[in-house]
Amino acid sequence: MSTAEAPLSPPGRGLAWVRGESKPFSLAILVLGAASLALAFVGSILVLVAHGITPVDDLIRGLKSNEFFGVNLFAVVGGSIASVLGWGTYRRMGTKVAREQAVAGAVLGIQAAALGAFFMWFSESDVDTFAFQYMRFEVLAGAFGAFVNGAKNTVFLALTAETIGIMFGLVLAVFAISKRAVVRAPARIYINFFRGTPLVWQIIFIGVALPIGLRINIPAYTAAIIALSLNASAYTAEVFRAGIQSVDRGQMEAARSLGMSYLQAMRYSIVPQAFRRVIPPLMNEFVILIKDTSLVLVLGLTASQFELMSVGNNRLENSFNATYLIGTAIGYLAISLPAIRLVNLLEKKLRSGLVGVGA
């Protein structure tokens, strides 16, 4: 093989670095780190399940058991060893794969040691009080229907506000980039006002202050939708503005050269291209809006209108048990995590599509 054809490799590493062969020692570090983390997380869960998650007395016994403490002690020891070995030897590994395995094992070891140490500290703290206040999971069974209804209302509020926000926000974005100040100024004032004031203030003003000050009847649920929609419009307007301005100016010039008016060029050429680019940011705004629906609890909705936060807060006030707030968090995660996953998939698909076009 000539010098020009020889593969590049770091000095002193030879072809082993290029081939990327794994080494038993680095692989052992990786396995030790991963096993330690699994022991801290999965092992702790299995110990608790073995003792019983409900009723709360069984859960407390599991948290204070020797098995729970011992599992996490082994996780701390194993994780610490993996961390020391990984960070101490990764520079001397002969291949890139071996080096990455050592680093990964060290990182997993640190995570295992930190998690195990936390669980050990927690098991020695005032577990009884914490578990009684936050981990009485049996009470959630009786509130399952209320949480399902709350999730439906949360999704309905978010979807309705996001739909209105997209439609109104697109109009605002077109106005906000206008060359005419008389068109641009009102849109900018609206956007800056609703982005610059707290959403909870907007909800209270529309749902409480306006009905009192103007003596008009605005149902609480309607006020919630109005406030969320107006707020969403301001944020989606900025998303659309950025998307429209990211389209090459030549596209507008080409459309105008074909005889289109400004609005026709925006409708048939610019906005369709911009919309593809703003789908992931709009989805991110929707995820944020799902959590923002929790602020409507200040309006005092009826039980059938409760969203997730109102359900948890109402149950907490009636029982003085914070486990219902854990149920609320689980409900939000059940809605938000699939939406976040969808955002990631859309970003990946659109990014690969844009790369393909560019290529």
C-alpha positions as CSV (number, residue, x, y, z in Angstrom):
1,M,0.0,0.0,0.0
2,S,1.4,3.4,-1.0
3,T,1.7,6.3,1.4
4,A,-1.1,8.1,-0.3
5,E,-3.4,5.1,0.1
6,A,-2.5,4.4,3.8
7,P,-5.3,5.0,6.3
8,L,-4.8,7.9,8.6
9,S,-4.4,7.0,12.3
10,P,-3.0,8.7,15.4
11,P,0.8,8.2,15.9
12,G,1.6,5.0,17.6
13,R,-1.9,3.5,17.3
14,G,-1.5,1.7,14.0
15,L,-4.3,0.0,12.1
16,A,-6.0,-1.2,15.3
17,W,-7.3,2.3,15.8
18,V,-8.7,2.4,12.3
19,R,-10.4,-1.0,12.6
20,G,-12.0,0.1,15.8
21,E,-11.7,-3.2,17.6
22,S,-13.2,-3.6,21.1
23,K,-11.1,-4.6,24.1
24,P,-12.1,-6.9,26.9
25,F,-11.1,-4.5,29.6
26,S,-13.0,-1.5,28.1
27,L,-16.0,-3.7,27.5
28,A,-15.8,-4.9,31.2
29,I,-15.9,-1.3,32.3
30,L,-18.9,-0.6,30.2
31,V,-20.7,-3.6,31.5
32,L,-19.9,-2.8,35.1
33,G,-21.2,0.8,34.7
34,A,-24.4,-0.3,33.0
35,A,-25.0,-3.1,35.5
36,S,-24.5,-0.7,38.4
37,L,-27.0,1.7,37.0
38,A,-29.5,-1.1,36.3
39,L,-29.0,-2.3,39.9
40,A,-29.8,1.1,41.3
41,F,-32.8,1.7,39.2
42,V,-34.3,-1.6,38.3
43,G,-33.1,-3.4,41.4
44,S,-34.7,-0.8,43.7
45,I,-38.0,-1.1,41.8
46,L,-38.0,-4.9,42.1
47,V,-37.3,-4.6,45.9
48,L,-40.2,-2.3,46.3
49,V,-42.5,-4.5,44.2
50,A,-41.5,-7.5,46.2
51,H,-42.5,-5.7,49.5
52,G,-45.6,-4.2,47.9
53,I,-46.3,-0.7,46.5
54,T,-49.7,-0.5,48.1
55,P,-50.8,0.0,50.8
56,V,-48.4,2.7,51.9
57,D,-47.2,0.7,54.9
58,D,-45.8,-2.0,52.6
59,L,-44.1,0.7,50.5
60,I,-42.5,2.2,53.6
61,R,-41.2,-1.2,54.7
62,G,-39.7,-1.7,51.3
63,L,-37.9,1.7,51.3
64,K,-36.5,1.1,54.8
65,S,-35.5,-2.6,54.1
66,N,-32.0,-3.9,54.2
67,E,-32.5,-5.2,50.7
68,F,-33.2,-1.7,49.3
69,F,-30.2,-0.2,51.1
70,G,-27.9,-3.1,50.1
71,V,-28.9,-3.0,46.4
72,N,-28.0,0.7,46.2
73,L,-24.8,0.2,48.2
74,F,-23.6,-2.3,45.6
75,A,-24.7,0.1,42.9
76,V,-22.6,2.9,44.5
77,V,-19.6,0.7,44.8
78,G,-19.8,-0.8,41.3
79,G,-20.5,2.6,39.8
80,S,-17.5,4.2,41.6
81,I,-15.2,1.4,40.4
82,A,-16.4,1.8,36.8
83,S,-16.0,5.5,37.0
84,V,-12.4,5.3,38.3
85,L,-11.3,2.6,35.9
86,G,-13.0,4.3,32.9
87,W,-11.6,7.8,33.5
88,G,-8.2,6.4,34.5
89,T,-7.6,4.2,31.4
90,Y,-9.6,5.6,28.5
91,R,-6.6,7.6,27.1
92,R,-4.5,4.5,27.0
93,M,-7.1,2.4,25.0
94,G,-5.7,1.3,21.6
95,T,-8.8,1.7,19.6
96,K,-11.6,4.3,19.3
97,V,-14.3,1.8,20.1
98,A,-12.4,0.7,23.3
99,R,-12.0,4.4,24.3
100,E,-15.7,5.1,23.8
101,Q,-16.6,2.0,25.8
102,A,-14.4,3.2,28.7
103,V,-15.9,6.7,28.7
104,A,-19.4,5.3,28.5
105,G,-18.8,3.0,31.4
106,A,-17.3,5.8,33.4
107,V,-20.4,8.0,32.8
108,L,-22.8,5.2,33.6
109,G,-20.8,4.6,36.7
110,I,-21.2,8.2,37.9
111,Q,-24.9,8.0,37.2
112,A,-25.2,4.8,39.1
113,A,-23.2,6.1,42.1
114,A,-25.2,9.3,42.2
115,L,-28.6,7.5,42.0
116,G,-27.6,4.8,44.5
117,A,-26.3,7.4,46.9
118,F,-29.6,9.3,46.7
119,F,-31.7,6.3,47.3
120,M,-29.6,5.3,50.3
121,W,-29.9,8.8,51.7
122,F,-33.7,8.8,51.1
123,S,-34.2,5.4,52.8
124,E,-32.5,6.8,55.9
125,S,-34.5,10.0,56.0
126,D,-38.1,10.6,57.2
127,V,-39.6,8.1,54.8
128,D,-42.8,7.6,56.7
129,T,-44.0,11.2,56.4
130,F,-42.9,11.6,52.8
131,A,-44.6,8.3,51.7
132,F,-47.8,9.1,53.6
133,Q,-48.0,12.5,51.9
134,Y,-46.8,11.8,48.4
135,M,-46.9,8.0,47.8
136,R,-50.3,6.7,48.8
137,F,-50.9,5.4,45.3
138,E,-54.0,3.5,46.3
139,V,-55.9,6.8,46.5
140,L,-55.3,7.4,42.7
141,A,-57.5,4.4,41.8
142,G,-60.6,6.2,43.1
143,A,-59.7,9.3,41.1
144,F,-58.9,7.6,37.8
145,G,-62.1,8.7,36.1
146,A,-61.6,12.3,37.2
147,F,-58.0,12.3,35.9
148,V,-59.2,10.9,32.5
149,N,-61.8,13.6,32.2
150,G,-59.1,16.1,33.2
151,A,-56.8,14.8,30.5
152,K,-59.6,15.2,27.9
153,N,-60.2,18.8,28.9
154,T,-56.5,19.5,28.9
155,V,-56.1,18.2,25.4
156,F,-59.2,20.0,24.2
157,L,-58.1,23.3,25.6
158,A,-54.6,23.0,24.1
159,L,-55.8,21.8,20.7
160,T,-58.5,24.5,20.5
161,A,-56.1,27.3,21.5
162,E,-53.4,26.0,19.2
163,T,-55.7,25.8,16.2
164,I,-57.0,29.4,16.8
165,G,-53.5,30.5,17.5
166,I,-52.1,29.1,14.3
167,M,-54.8,30.8,12.2
168,F,-54.7,34.2,13.9
169,G,-50.9,34.0,14.3
170,L,-50.3,33.5,10.6
171,V,-52.3,36.6,9.9
172,L,-50.4,38.5,12.5
173,A,-47.1,37.3,11.1
174,V,-48.0,38.6,7.6
175,F,-48.9,42.0,9.1
176,A,-45.8,42.1,11.3
177,I,-43.5,41.8,8.3
178,S,-45.3,44.4,6.2
179,K,-43.3,47.4,4.9
180,R,-46.2,49.7,5.9
181,A,-45.8,50.9,9.4
182,V,-49.6,51.4,9.8
183,V,-50.0,47.7,9.2
184,R,-47.0,46.5,11.0
185,A,-47.4,48.5,14.2
186,P,-50.7,47.1,15.5
187,A,-49.4,43.6,15.0
188,R,-46.2,44.3,16.8
189,I,-48.0,45.9,19.7
190,Y,-50.3,42.9,20.0
191,I,-47.4,40.4,19.8
192,N,-45.3,42.3,22.3
193,F,-48.1,42.7,24.7
194,F,-49.2,39.1,24.9
195,R,-45.6,37.9,25.0
196,G,-44.6,40.5,27.5
197,T,-47.3,39.9,30.1
198,P,-47.8,36.7,32.2
199,L,-50.3,34.2,30.9
200,V,-51.9,33.9,34.3
201,W,-52.5,37.7,34.3
202,Q,-54.2,37.4,30.9
203,I,-56.4,34.6,32.1
204,I,-57.5,36.5,35.2
205,F,-58.0,39.7,33.2
206,I,-60.2,38.0,30.6
207,G,-62.0,35.7,33.0
208,V,-62.4,37.9,36.1
209,A,-61.6,41.6,35.4
210,L,-63.5,42.0,32.2
211,P,-66.7,40.4,33.4
212,I,-66.6,42.6,36.6
213,G,-65.5,45.8,34.8
214,L,-67.7,45.6,31.8
215,R,-70.6,43.7,33.4
216,I,-70.5,41.0,30.7
217,N,-70.9,37.3,31.2
218,I,-67.9,35.3,30.1
219,P,-68.1,31.7,31.2
220,A,-64.9,30.5,32.9
221,Y,-64.3,27.8,30.3
222,T,-64.8,30.2,27.4
223,A,-62.5,32.7,29.1
224,A,-59.8,30.1,29.4
225,I,-60.0,29.3,25.7
226,I,-59.9,33.0,24.7
227,A,-56.9,33.7,26.9
228,L,-55.0,30.7,25.8
229,S,-55.8,31.4,22.1
230,L,-54.8,35.0,22.3
231,N,-51.5,34.1,24.0
232,A,-50.8,31.3,21.5
233,S,-51.4,33.6,18.6
234,A,-48.6,35.9,19.7
235,Y,-46.1,33.1,20.0
236,T,-47.1,31.4,16.8
237,A,-47.0,34.7,15.0
238,E,-43.3,35.0,15.9
239,V,-42.7,31.4,14.7
240,F,-44.4,32.1,11.4
241,R,-42.5,35.4,11.0
242,A,-39.2,33.6,11.4
243,G,-40.3,30.9,9.0
244,I,-41.4,33.4,6.3
245,Q,-38.3,35.5,6.6
246,S,-36.1,32.3,6.3
247,V,-37.4,31.8,2.8
248,D,-35.0,33.2,0.2
249,R,-36.1,36.6,-1.0
250,G,-35.7,35.4,-4.6
251,Q,-38.8,33.3,-4.1
252,M,-40.9,36.5,-3.6
253,E,-39.2,38.2,-6.6
254,A,-39.9,35.2,-8.8
255,A,-43.5,35.1,-7.8
256,R,-43.9,38.8,-8.4
257,S,-42.2,38.5,-11.8
258,L,-45.0,36.0,-12.7
259,G,-47.6,38.7,-12.2
260,M,-48.7,37.7,-8.7
261,S,-49.7,40.4,-6.2
262,Y,-47.9,40.5,-2.8
263,L,-50.7,38.5,-1.1
264,Q,-50.9,36.0,-3.9
265,A,-47.1,35.5,-3.7
266,M,-47.4,35.0,0.1
267,R,-50.3,32.5,-0.3
268,Y,-49.0,30.4,-3.1
269,S,-45.3,30.6,-2.8
270,I,-43.9,31.9,0.5
271,V,-46.3,30.6,3.2
272,P,-46.3,27.0,1.9
273,Q,-42.5,26.9,2.0
274,A,-42.4,28.5,5.4
275,F,-45.1,26.2,6.9
276,R,-42.9,23.2,6.3
277,R,-40.1,24.8,8.3
278,V,-42.2,25.9,11.2
279,I,-44.0,22.6,11.9
280,P,-41.5,21.5,14.6
281,P,-41.5,24.8,16.4
282,L,-45.3,24.9,16.3
283,M,-45.4,21.4,17.8
284,N,-43.0,22.6,20.5
285,E,-45.4,25.5,21.2
286,F,-48.2,23.0,21.5
287,V,-46.3,21.0,24.1
288,I,-45.8,24.2,26.1
289,L,-49.4,25.0,25.7
290,I,-50.4,21.7,27.2
291,K,-48.6,22.6,30.4
292,D,-49.9,26.2,30.3
293,T,-53.5,24.9,30.5
294,S,-52.8,24.3,34.2
295,L,-53.0,28.1,34.8
296,V,-56.8,28.1,34.2
297,L,-57.4,26.6,37.6
298,V,-57.5,30.3,38.9
299,L,-60.8,30.7,37.1
300,G,-62.7,28.2,39.3
301,L,-64.0,25.8,36.7
302,T,-66.8,23.3,37.4
303,A,-65.9,19.7,38.1
304,S,-66.8,18.6,34.6
305,Q,-64.5,21.3,33.2
306,F,-61.5,20.5,35.3
307,E,-58.2,20.0,33.5
308,L,-55.5,17.9,35.0
309,M,-54.1,20.6,37.4
310,S,-57.6,21.5,38.7
311,V,-58.3,17.8,39.3
312,G,-55.1,17.3,41.4
313,N,-55.5,20.6,43.2
314,N,-59.2,19.9,44.1
315,R,-58.4,16.5,45.4
316,L,-55.5,17.9,47.4
317,E,-57.7,20.5,49.0
318,N,-60.3,17.9,50.0
319,S,-57.9,15.2,51.3
320,F,-54.7,17.1,52.2
321,N,-52.8,14.4,50.4
322,A,-50.2,15.4,47.8
323,T,-50.3,12.0,46.0
324,Y,-52.9,13.5,43.8
325,L,-50.3,16.0,42.5
326,I,-48.2,12.9,41.5
327,G,-51.2,11.7,39.6
328,T,-51.4,15.1,37.9
329,A,-47.7,14.9,36.9
330,I,-48.3,11.4,35.5
331,G,-51.2,12.7,33.4
332,Y,-49.2,15.6,31.9
333,L,-46.3,13.2,31.1
334,A,-48.7,10.8,29.4
335,I,-49.9,13.6,27.1
336,S,-46.6,15.5,26.6
337,L,-44.1,12.7,26.1
338,P,-45.9,11.3,23.0
339,A,-46.1,14.8,21.6
340,I,-42.4,15.4,22.3
341,R,-41.6,12.2,20.5
342,L,-43.7,13.3,17.6
343,V,-41.8,16.6,17.4
344,N,-38.5,14.7,17.3
345,L,-39.7,12.4,14.6
346,L,-41.0,15.3,12.5
347,E,-37.8,17.2,12.9
348,K,-35.8,14.2,11.8
349,K,-38.0,13.5,8.8
350,L,-38.1,17.2,7.7
351,R,-34.4,17.6,8.2
352,S,-33.6,14.5,6.2
353,G,-36.0,15.7,3.5
354,L,-34.4,19.1,3.3
355,V,-31.0,17.5,3.1
356,G,-32.2,15.3,0.3
357,V,-33.5,18.3,-1.7
358,G,-30.3,20.2,-1.0
359,A,-28.2,17.3,-2.2
